[in-house]
Amino acid sequence: MLQGWMDLERFSRFNRKYAPALVKHIREKGLDETFRIDFLGGRKRNRLPFYTYIYHDALAAWKFYFEKERGWPKEGEDIALSRFRRGPNKKSIRDNFIRLALRLHIRLPP
């Protein structure tokens, strides 16, 4: 999320939509070519489409996650899965982030 400057809504869309493209990119092009993520709807009042990129570090993290944690996504599956083998919802992502920030003593705004 951080490397692609995605908020929870954009990450949820990315998680549902991009599994086949991300897997193909990592397997065919490797980690040293950027991966473009297109979003059709903008944010807040700006409804223009926009895009973002993820590069080597994020691609390496996804590859590690696929190889060591969950297995490579199959057609129709989300990229990231919860412990219940479903795509995580926005609330669970937010709660996990807050829990990790507290454990690392990172102060969050109210």
C-alpha positions in Angstrom: 0.0 0.0 0.0 2.7 2.4 1.0 5.0 1.9 -2.0 2.1 2.4 -4.4 0.6 5.3 -2.4 -2.7 3.5 -2.1 -5.4 4.1 0.5 -7.5 1.3 1.8 -10.1 1.6 -1.1 -7.4 1.5 -3.8 -5.6 -1.4 -2.2 -8.9 -3.4 -2.0 -9.5 -2.8 -5.7 -5.9 -3.7 -6.5 -6.2 -6.9 -4.4 -9.3 -8.1 -6.2 -8.4 -7.1 -9.7 -4.7 -7.5 -10.3 -3.7 -11.1 -9.3 -3.3 -12.5 -12.8 -1.4 -9.4 -14.1 0.9 -9.3 -11.1 1.7 -13.0 -11.2 2.4 -12.7 -15.0 4.6 -9.7 -14.5 6.7 -11.3 -11.7 7.2 -14.5 -13.6 7.9 -13.0 -17.1 9.5 -9.7 -16.4 11.0 -10.3 -13.0 11.5 -7.7 -10.2 13.5 -5.0 -12.1 10.7 -3.7 -14.2 8.0 -1.4 -12.8 4.5 -2.7 -12.5 1.7 -0.2 -13.4 -1.6 -0.2 -11.5 -4.4 1.6 -13.2 -7.4 2.9 -11.3 -10.4 3.9 -13.3 -12.0 6.2 -10.7 -10.2 9.0 -8.9 -10.3 10.0 -5.3 -12.6 12.3 -3.4 -13.9 14.9 -5.8 -11.4 14.2 -8.6 -13.0 11.4 -10.6 -10.3 11.3 -13.3 -8.6 7.9 -13.8 -5.1 7.7 -12.3 -2.3 5.1 -12.0 0.6 4.3 -9.7 3.6 2.0 -9.9 5.3 -0.5 -7.6 8.9 -1.5 -8.2 11.6 -3.9 -7.0 11.1 -3.9 -3.2 7.3 -4.3 -3.4 7.5 -6.9 -6.2 10.1 -8.8 -4.2 7.8 -8.7 -1.1 4.9 -10.0 -3.2 7.1 -12.8 -4.7 8.3 -13.8 -1.2 4.6 -13.8 0.0 3.5 -16.0 -2.9 6.4 -18.5 -2.6 6.6 -18.8 1.2 3.2 -17.9 2.6 0.1 -18.4 0.5 1.2 -20.0 -2.9 0.8 -18.3 -6.2 -2.8 -16.9 -6.8 -5.0 -18.8 -9.1 -7.4 -17.3 -11.6 -10.2 -15.4 -9.7 -8.4 -15.3 -6.4 -7.4 -12.1 -4.5 -3.7 -11.3 -4.2 -3.6 -11.1 -0.4 -5.6 -13.4 1.7 -6.7 -13.3 5.3 -6.2 -16.3 7.6 -9.6 -17.5 6.4 -8.3 -17.6 2.8 -10.4 -14.6 1.7 -9.4 -11.1 0.7 -9.0 -8.9 3.7 -11.5 -6.2 4.2 -10.6 -2.5 4.9 -11.3 -2.7 8.6 -9.0 -5.7 9.1 -6.2 -4.0 7.2 -6.6 -0.8 9.3 -6.7 -2.8 12.6 -3.6 -4.8 11.6 -1.7 -1.6 10.7 -2.7 0.1 14.0 -1.6 -3.0 16.0 1.7 -3.1 14.2 2.3 0.6 14.7 1.6 0.3 18.4 4.0 -2.6 18.7 6.7 -0.6 16.9 5.9 2.5 19.1 4.9 4.6 16.1 2.6 7.4 17.2 -0.4 7.8 15.0 -2.6 10.9 14.7 -5.9 10.8 16.5 
